């Protein structure tokens, strides 16, 4: 028997394996129905529930003047509505979640095919509908204001102004988190986008599922971020065991290809063509099949998302689950990640375009590693969480401002820095594929920029006078960090402390100088 052969848990991570057995104690890993209602749901349970909700959901492009009550009354004639919301995206849209899937079929039976006066329509009946008013003049009088759910965060200028009114840096960090994190409505929209892509995949692979991963599901997603999704054949794989009963061994006759990579490329090529040629609202489709992880990029206009579709990305979903667990452990973890990501983006350390800079994922791994190195550790320990979030923010900048990147690498699996296996400027071990450096793209100038900005930020948080800045109506705390330093004084970073980012070290040096002066005075006095 293998060490974990007795484990029957349904999760990607075996709860009897360290470090994940820890989460069994705090209620993150259990699967009985009675327990689900009394504790936080697991990552797999949340995914399953949201995917099922998306299957019962439609998206309607509404007329400019729409009466919410009348719309819901009409739709309710086809079935009970569980939830709904409106949002703006090239016009007003309504997301409607029914209680039963057959309500969608009932609605589809009475919806017509668009007239093709200039173009021929592709006869694919999706769950995307367009409603127009039969009598716009008569219904305009009954129009009432509709609440539109925001699908983007506030501008940085407005954010800084809002942060300045907070009582502490901790309050600023949680304010930023609340303004930037994905809303419940936005998450539902992301799962709907995946479900609509699945409708196409089903034509070729009936048992497949399209699941989101990364920022859309790991609790660290920002409003406006892309939707990463993958085509999962897990259900198909469950049927690989041959039937033991009966006189025959039976199996499907399937196409055989030389490698899994080639199969992935062919699958994505076909799905990409389907989305490009037949997918309502799918535009700017790009098939990037020769990348290390082949994918299809496209813009989904009805939801307003930029999407990346890959196949069976098991490592990515494990990373998503790991971050989900970390985000559930302590609210300060997410507040810290959102604050540092925002700081990095404003100062040009991260970029939405691929390049030599630090990625959001690499930066998040650095933050998790920093939290593991706390004394006591914040990840995964729950019993000794006493420090304020603002202390963590300042200490993060101080820690990496003085980290020996020339010699050491970051290893989250071991929770400690280890010697670099090779000479990349920044080396962060992939927690699940130990031979991969997730930050291999980062070059030396970008790393040096990160270190310089971290030292400068630590200095600002340690030295600033909050009361004086508030009296002078100047940005303070986190708000001060979100203003590009170069705009106020381009030489500030170079001149400040000349590489010493720690106020603690500076104080120690000052005390040593004072001690030397006192000793000299005593010697002279003798």
C-alpha positions in Angstrom: 0.0 0.0 0.0 1.3 3.4 -0.9 1.5 6.1 1.9 -1.8 7.7 0.7 -3.7 4.8 -0.8 -6.1 4.8 2.1 -7.1 8.4 1.3 -10.5 8.8 -0.4 -10.8 12.5 -0.5 -12.1 14.1 -3.7 -9.7 17.0 -3.8 -6.7 17.6 -6.0 -4.5 17.7 -2.8 -4.5 14.7 -0.5 -5.5 16.0 3.0 -3.2 13.4 4.6 -0.2 14.9 2.8 1.8 17.7 4.5 1.2 20.7 4.3 -2.5 20.1 3.3 -3.4 17.9 6.3 -3.3 21.2 8.2 -6.4 22.4 6.5 -8.4 19.5 7.6 -8.2 20.8 11.2 -9.6 24.2 10.2 -12.5 23.0 8.1 -11.3 23.6 4.6 -11.2 20.0 3.6 -14.4 17.9 4.1 -17.0 16.8 1.7 -20.1 15.6 3.7 -23.3 17.5 3.0 -24.0 18.2 6.7 -20.6 19.9 7.1 -20.8 22.0 3.9 -23.5 24.2 5.4 -21.5 24.9 8.6 -18.0 25.8 7.3 -16.3 27.5 4.4 -16.6 25.6 1.1 -13.6 24.0 -0.5 -12.2 25.2 -3.8 -13.7 22.2 -5.7 -17.1 22.7 -4.1 -17.2 26.4 -5.1 -16.1 25.6 -8.6 -18.8 22.9 -9.0 -21.5 25.1 -7.6 -20.7 28.1 -9.8 -20.3 26.0 -13.0 -23.8 24.5 -12.3 -25.2 28.0 -11.8 -23.7 29.1 -15.1 -25.5 26.3 -16.9 -28.8 27.8 -15.8 -27.9 31.4 -16.8 -28.6 33.5 -19.9 -27.4 37.0 -21.0 -29.7 39.5 -22.5 -28.8 42.7 -24.4 -31.6 45.0 -23.3 -33.2 48.0 -25.1 -32.0 51.5 -24.0 -35.2 52.1 -22.1 -36.1 49.0 -20.2 -38.6 48.4 -17.3 -36.9 46.0 -14.9 -40.2 44.8 -13.3 -41.8 44.0 -16.7 -38.7 42.2 -17.9 -38.6 40.0 -14.9 -42.3 39.4 -15.0 -42.0 38.1 -18.6 -39.0 35.9 -17.9 -40.7 34.5 -14.8 -43.4 33.0 -17.1 -40.7 30.6 -18.3 -39.5 29.6 -14.8 -38.4 30.8 -11.4 -35.5 33.3 -11.4 -32.8 32.8 -8.7 -30.9 35.9 -9.2 -30.3 38.7 -11.7 -28.3 41.9 -12.3 -27.8 44.6 -14.9 -24.5 46.0 -16.2 -23.2 48.4 -18.8 -21.1 47.0 -21.7 -21.8 48.7 -25.0 -25.4 49.0 -23.9 -27.3 47.6 -20.9 -27.1 43.8 -20.4 -29.0 41.6 -17.9 -27.6 38.4 -16.5 -30.5 36.1 -15.5 -30.0 32.9 -13.5 -33.0 30.5 -13.6 -33.7 27.8 -11.0 -34.0 25.1 -13.7 -32.2 24.5 -17.0 -35.5 23.7 -18.8 -36.5 27.4 -18.3 -33.9 28.3 -20.8 -35.2 25.8 -23.3 -38.7 27.2 -22.8 -37.4 30.7 -23.5 -35.5 29.5 -26.6 -38.6 28.0 -28.1 -40.3 31.4 -28.4 -37.2 33.4 -29.5 -36.8 34.1 -33.2 -33.9 33.9 -35.6 -32.6 37.4 -36.6 -33.6 38.5 -40.1 -30.8 38.4 -42.5 -31.2 41.3 -44.8 -27.5 42.0 -45.5 -25.7 39.0 -43.9 -26.5 35.3 -43.6 -26.7 34.3 -40.0 -25.0 31.2 -38.5 -27.9 29.0 -37.1 -26.4 28.4 -33.7 -28.8 29.0 -30.8 -26.8 30.2 -27.9 -27.8 31.6 -24.5 -27.1 35.2 -25.7 -30.3 37.1 -26.5 -31.3 40.5 -27.8 -34.5 42.1 -26.6 -36.1 45.1 -28.2 -39.3 47.0 -27.3 -42.3 46.4 -29.5 -43.8 49.8 -28.4 -40.9 52.0 -27.3 -43.1 55.1 -26.9 -45.7 53.5 -24.8 -43.2 51.8 -22.4 -40.9 54.8 -22.0 -43.3 56.4 -19.5 -43.1 53.4 -17.2 -39.3 53.4 -17.2 -37.6 53.4 -13.8 -33.9 53.7 -13.0 -32.0 50.4 -13.1 -29.1 49.7 -10.8 -26.0 48.8 -12.9 -23.4 46.5 -11.3 -19.9 48.0 -11.7 -17.6 45.8 -13.8 -14.4 47.9 -13.4 -12.6 49.5 -10.5 -12.4 53.2 -9.8 -9.5 55.3 -11.3 -6.3 55.5 -9.3 -6.8 59.2 -8.8 -10.2 58.6 -7.1 -8.7 55.7 -5.1 -5.9 57.9 -3.7 -8.4 60.5 -2.6 -10.5 57.8 -0.9 -7.5 56.3 0.8 -6.5 59.7 2.3 -9.8 59.7 4.2 -9.0 56.4 6.0 -8.0 56.2 9.7 -5.0 54.0 9.3 -2.8 52.2 6.7 -4.6 49.0 7.5 -7.9 50.7 6.7 -6.4 52.0 3.5 -5.4 48.5 2.5 -8.9 47.1 3.1 -10.5 50.0 1.2 -8.3 49.2 -1.8 -9.2 45.6 -1.5 -13.0 46.4 -1.5 -12.6 48.7 -4.5 -10.5 46.3 -6.6 -11.6 42.8 -5.8 -14.0 40.8 -8.0 -17.7 41.3 -7.1 -20.1 38.4 -6.9 -21.8 39.7 -10.1 -18.4 39.8 -12.0 -17.6 36.3 -10.9 -20.9 35.0 -12.2 -20.2 36.7 -15.5 -16.8 35.0 -15.7 -18.3 31.5 -15.2 -21.0 32.3 -17.7 -18.3 33.1 -20.3 -16.7 29.7 -19.6 -20.1 28.0 -19.9 -20.8 29.6 -23.2 -17.5 28.3 -24.6 -18.3 24.9 -23.3 -21.5 24.9 -25.5 -19.1 24.8 -28.5 -16.7 22.3 -27.0 -19.6 19.9 -26.4 -20.2 19.4 -30.1 -16.9 17.5 -30.3 -16.3 16.5 -26.7 -19.7 16.0 -24.9 -18.1 15.1 -21.5 -15.7 18.1 -21.4 -16.0 21.1 -19.1 -14.6 24.6 -19.5 -13.4 25.8 -16.1 -11.8 29.2 -15.1 -8.5 29.3 -13.2 -6.1 31.9 -12.0 -7.3 35.3 -10.8 -11.0 34.5 -11.6 -11.2 31.9 -8.9 -8.2 32.2 -6.5 -9.7 35.2 -4.6 -6.9 37.5 -5.8 -8.6 38.7 -9.0 -9.0 42.4 -9.8 -11.9 43.9 -11.6 -11.0 44.0 -15.3 -8.5 41.1 -15.3 -8.6 38.6 -18.1 -10.4 35.3 -17.9 -8.1 32.3 -18.0 -10.0 29.1 -18.8 -9.1 25.5 -19.7 -10.9 22.6 -21.4 -11.1 19.8 -18.9 -11.4 16.2 -20.0 -11.4 14.8 -16.4 -14.9 13.2 -16.9 -13.8 11.5 -20.1 -10.7 10.0 -18.3 -13.0 8.4 -15.7 -14.3 6.0 -18.3 -10.8 4.6 -19.2 -11.3 1.5 -17.0 -12.5 -1.4 -19.1 -15.7 -3.2 -18.1 -14.9 -6.3 -16.1 -18.4 -7.8 -16.5 -19.6 -9.6 -19.6 -17.7 -11.7 -22.2 -16.0 -8.8 -23.9 -13.5 -6.1 -23.2 -14.9 -2.9 -24.7 -13.4 0.4 -25.4 -14.0 3.4 -27.7 -12.3 3.6 -31.1 -10.4 6.9 -30.9 -8.0 8.9 -33.0 -4.4 8.3 -31.9 -1.7 11.0 -32.1 2.0 10.8 -31.5 2.0 13.1 -28.4 -0.3 14.8 -25.9 1.1 18.2 -27.1 0.0 17.5 -30.7 -3.5 16.4 -29.5 -3.8 19.7 -27.5 -2.8 21.8 -30.5 -5.3 20.1 -32.8 -8.1 20.4 -30.2 -7.4 24.1 -29.6 -7.2 24.7 -33.4 -10.7 23.3 -33.9 -12.2 25.0 -30.9 -10.5 28.3 -32.0 -12.0 28.0 -35.5 -15.5 27.3 -34.0 -15.3 30.4 -31.8 -14.0 32.5 -34.7 -16.5 31.4 -37.3 -19.6 30.6 -35.3 -19.3 32.1 -31.8 -21.7 35.0 -31.2 -19.6 37.9 -29.8 -16.3 36.1 -30.1 -13.8 38.4 -31.9 -10.1 38.8 -32.4 -9.5 35.1 -32.1 -5.7 34.2 -32.0 -4.5 30.6 -32.0 -1.1 30.5 -30.2 -0.3 26.9 -30.6 3.5 26.8 -30.5 3.8 28.3 -27.0 5.0 26.2 -24.1 1.4 26.0 -23.0 -0.7 26.3 -26.3 -3.7 28.5 -26.0 -6.4 30.4 -27.9 -6.9 34.1 -27.1 -10.1 35.9 -27.9 -12.3 38.8 -26.9 -15.8 38.0 -25.7 -17.8 41.1 -26.5 -21.1 40.3 -24.7 -19.3 40.0 -21.3 -16.5 42.4 -22.1 -13.7 39.9 -21.1 -10.4 39.1 -22.8 -10.1 35.3 -22.6 -7.3 32.7 -22.8 -8.4 29.1 -23.4 -6.0 26.2 -22.8 -6.4 22.4 -22.3 -6.2 20.3 -19.1 -4.0 22.8 -17.3 -3.7 20.8 -14.1 -0.7 22.7 -12.6 -2.5 26.0 -13.1 -5.6 24.7 -11.3 -3.5 23.4 -8.4 -1.8 26.8 -8.1 -5.3 28.4 -8.1 -6.4 26.1 -5.3 -3.3 26.8 -3.2 -3.8 30.6 -3.5 -7.5 30.1 -2.7 -6.5 28.4 0.5 -4.1 31.1 1.4 -6.7 33.8 0.7 -9.2 32.0 3.0 -6.7 31.7 5.9 -6.6 35.4 6.9 -8.1 38.5 5.4 -4.8 40.4 5.7 -3.3 38.1 3.0 -5.6 39.4 0.3 -5.3 43.0 1.5 -1.5 42.8 1.3 -1.5 41.2 -2.1 -3.9 43.7 -3.6 -2.0 46.6 -2.1 1.4 45.5 -3.3 0.1 44.5 -6.8 -1.4 48.0 -7.1 1.8 49.6 -6.0 3.8 47.5 -8.5 1.5 48.3 -11.4 1.6 52.0 -10.8 5.4 52.1 -10.7 5.7 50.0 -13.8 7.1 46.9 -12.1 4.3 44.8 -13.6 2.6 45.0 -17.0 -0.4 43.5 -18.7 1.8 42.9 -21.8 4.3 39.9 -21.6 7.9 41.0 -21.2 10.9 41.0 -18.9 9.1 42.5 -15.9 7.8 40.7 -12.9 4.4 39.0 -13.4 1.5 39.3 -11.0 1.8 35.6 -10.3 5.6 35.9 -9.5 4.9 38.9 -7.2 2.1 37.0 -5.4 4.5 34.1 -4.8 7.0 36.5 -3.3 4.4 37.8 -1.0 3.4 34.3 0.1 7.0 33.4 0.7 7.4 36.6 2.8 4.4 35.5 4.9 5.9 32.1 5.4 9.1 33.7 6.7 7.3 35.7 9.4 8.0 34.8 13.0 5.6 33.2 13.7 4.6 32.3 10.1 1.3 33.7 8.9 1.0 31.0 6.3 -0.2 28.4 7.2 -0.4 29.2 11.0 -3.8 30.6 12.3 -3.2 30.7 16.0 -0.7 33.6 16.2 -2.1 36.2 13.8 -1.6 39.4 15.9 0.1 41.9 13.7 -1.7 44.7 11.9 -1.8 44.6 8.1 0.2 47.9 7.9 3.1 46.2 9.7 3.1 43.5 7.1 3.1 46.0 4.2 6.1 47.9 5.6 7.9 44.7 6.5 7.3 43.2 3.0 9.1 46.1 1.4 11.9 46.0 4.0 12.3 42.2 3.6 12.7 42.2 -0.2 14.6 45.5 -0.2 17.3 43.7 1.7 16.9 40.2 0.1 20.1 38.7 -1.3 18.8 38.0 -4.9 22.3 37.4 -6.1 22.7 34.3 -4.0 19.3 33.1 -2.9 16.1 31.8 -4.6 12.6 31.7 -3.3 11.2 28.2 -2.5 7.5 28.2 -1.3 7.5 24.4 -1.0 10.2 24.5 1.7 9.2 27.9 3.0 12.8 29.2 2.9 15.4 30.8 0.7 17.8 28.3 -0.9 20.9 28.8 -3.1 20.1 29.5 -6.8 20.4 26.5 -9.1 21.3 28.8 -12.0 22.0 32.5 -12.7 18.6 34.0 -13.4 18.3 37.4 -11.7 15.1 36.3 -9.9 14.5 32.7 -9.2 11.1 31.5 -7.8 10.6 27.8 -7.7 7.3 26.5 -9.1 5.7 24.8 -6.1 4.4 21.9 -8.2 7.1 21.6 -10.9 10.4 22.0 -9.0 12.5 22.2 -12.2 10.8 25.4 -13.4 11.5 29.0 -12.5 8.2 30.9 -12.7 10.1 34.2 -12.9 12.7 33.3 -15.6 11.4 36.2 -17.8 12.6 38.9 -15.3 15.8 40.6 -16.3 18.4 42.3 -14.0 17.2 46.0 -14.6 13.6 45.1 -13.7 14.7 43.3 -10.5 16.9 46.2 -9.5 14.0 48.6 -10.0 11.8 46.4 -7.8 14.4 46.4 -5.0 14.9 50.2 -5.2 11.2 50.9 -5.1 10.8 48.4 -2.2 13.5 50.3 -0.2 11.9 53.6 -1.0 8.5 52.5 0.0 9.7 51.0 3.3 11.5 54.4 4.0 8.2 56.3 3.3 6.1 54.1 5.6 8.7 54.3 8.4 9.5 58.0 8.3 6.3 59.8 7.3 4.3 61.9 9.8 0.7 60.9 9.2 -0.8 63.8 11.2 1.3 66.4 9.5 0.4 65.0 6.0 -3.3 64.9 6.8 -3.2 68.5 8.1 -1.4 69.5 4.9 -3.9 67.4 2.9 -1.1 65.4 1.4 -1.4 61.7 0.4 -0.1 59.5 3.2 0.5 55.8 3.9 -0.6 53.5 1.1 -1.9 56.5 -0.9 1.6 58.0 -0.9 3.0 54.8 -2.3 0.6 54.9 -5.2 2.0 58.1 -6.6 4.9 57.5 -9.0 8.1 58.5 -7.1 9.9 59.9 -10.1 7.2 62.6 -10.7 8.0 64.4 -7.5 11.8 63.8 -7.4 13.5 61.6 -10.0 16.7 61.4 -7.9 15.0 60.5 -4.6 15.3 56.7 -5.0 19.0 56.9 -5.9 19.9 59.2 -3.1 17.8 57.9 -0.2 19.9 55.8 2.1 22.1 54.5 -0.7 20.9 50.9 -0.5 19.9 50.8 3.1 16.1 50.2 3.0 15.7 49.3 6.6 15.0 51.9 9.2 16.0 49.4 11.8 19.4 49.0 10.3 19.8 52.8 10.1 18.9 53.2 13.7 21.4 50.5 14.6 24.2 52.3 12.7 23.3 55.5 14.4 23.5 53.9 17.8 26.9 52.4 16.9 28.1 55.9 16.0 26.8 57.3 19.2 28.5 54.5 21.2 31.8 55.2 19.5 31.5 59.0 20.3 30.8 58.2 24.0 33.8 55.8 24.2 36.0 58.4 22.6 34.9 61.0 25.2 35.6 58.7 28.0 39.1 58.0 26.7 39.8 61.7 26.3 38.5 62.3 29.9 40.9 59.8 31.3 
